C-alpha cells in the first residue's frame, strides 16, 4: 500500500475537454477582448501589416498581436518578455490567440510600429467599458 498521493501518468490519455473553448467561461473578459478586436477596422485605425507580404516568412496578423497587447494591459503585464512567457502557458491566451505564441521581439516591434493605432484602440476600448459598466462615473 502506497503512503503518498500520486499524480497521473503524464503519458496517459485523458477524457478532459479537447477544445480550448471548454476551458473559458462565457463571462470571462478575454471573450470581450476577442469580440472587440474582431469588430475593429484595423486599417482605418492606422495599423501596419494588414496586407501580408507576398514573399518572406508569414507574419502574425495585427489582430492577434493586438489581442495579446490588450490582454496584457487588462492583466497588468507590460513587458514583452512576460507576455511571451504568459502566451505559452496561459490557457486564456492560448484560446485568444489560437495557440500562437509570438516571441518578445515580435511583440515589442508591434508596439513600436503601431503606437498610434494602439492608442486609438485603447481609447475605444475604455469608452466601451465605461458604457458597459453601469457604476462608472461618466
N, C-alpha and C positions, 0 to 999 in steps of 0.2 A: 504494500500500500504506500502510495506516494504521500509525502507530507507537505508538498508545496502546490500552489495553484499554478498550473502550466497553461501557456498560451497555445493557440492553434499552430499547426504546421504552416509555415509561410507558403509552401507549395500546394497546399490543399485548395481545391476549387470550392468556392462557397456559393451560396444562393443569395448573396447580397444583391441589391439592385445594380444592374449593369449600366443603367442610364444615369448620367450625372444629374439630370433634371430631377430625379427622385430624391436627391440629397439636398436640394434647395427649396425651402418652403416658399409658398406663394406670396407671403407677406414680407419677404426679405428685401432690403433696399437695393441689393445687387440686381434684382429684376427691374427696378425702376431705372437704374443706370442703363441697362441693356435696351429697354424700350426707348428711353430718351435719346440715346445716341443713334439708334437705328432710324429715328424720325428726323434727324437733322440733315440739312443740305450742307455737307462739309465744304464743298467747293465755294458756295456763297459765303460761308463763314471765314474763308481765307486759308484753308488747309492745303499744304503741298502734298503731292504724291497720290492724288485721287485717280489719275490715269496712270496705270503701270507702264514702265519702260518695256519696249519690245525686246530688248536684249539684256543680258546680265542675269544675275540672281534675282528671283522673285522677292518682292518686298512685302512687309506686313501692311495690311490695309490700315489707313489712318484711323478708321473707326475702332479697330481692335486696340490700337495704342491709346486712343482717347478714352475708351472704356477702362483700360488699365490705369490711366492717369486719374480719372475721376474716382475710381475705387480707392486708389491710394490717398487722394485728397480727403475722402469721407472717413477713411480709417487712419488718418494721420501718418501715412507712410510717404515721406517726402523724398527719400533717397532712391535714386535709380537702381542702385545695387540691392537695396532692400526690396524694392518692387520686383526685381528679377528673381530673388530668392522666394518671395511670397507666391509669385505666379507659378513656381514649380511645385509648391506643396499645399497651397490653399485650395480647397475644393470649390469655394465660391468663384475664385479667379479662374480655375480650370473650366468651370461652367461658362463664365462670362467670356472668356477668350477662345473657347473651343479647344482647350488643352494646348494653346500656344503659349510659349514662354520666351519672349524676346530677351536678349541679353541687355545688360545695363547700358551699353553704348548706344544701342538702337533706341532705348527709352530716352536717354539723355539727348540724342540727336533730334528725336521727335519734339521734345520740349523746346530745344534751341531754335529749330527751324519753323515752329508753328506757334510761337508766342502769342501773336495777335489772335489767331483762331481759338486758341485755348482760353484766352481772356474773354472772347465773345461767348464761348460756350459756357464758361463758368457764370457769367452774368445771367444767361438764360436759365441755367440750372438753379441758381439761387432764387431767381424770380419765380420759377415753377414751384420750388419747395415752399416758398412763402405763401403761394396761392393754395397749396395743398394743406398747409398747417393752419387750422382754424385758430390756434392760440398765438400765432405770430403777430408781432406789432407791425402794422402797415401804415 
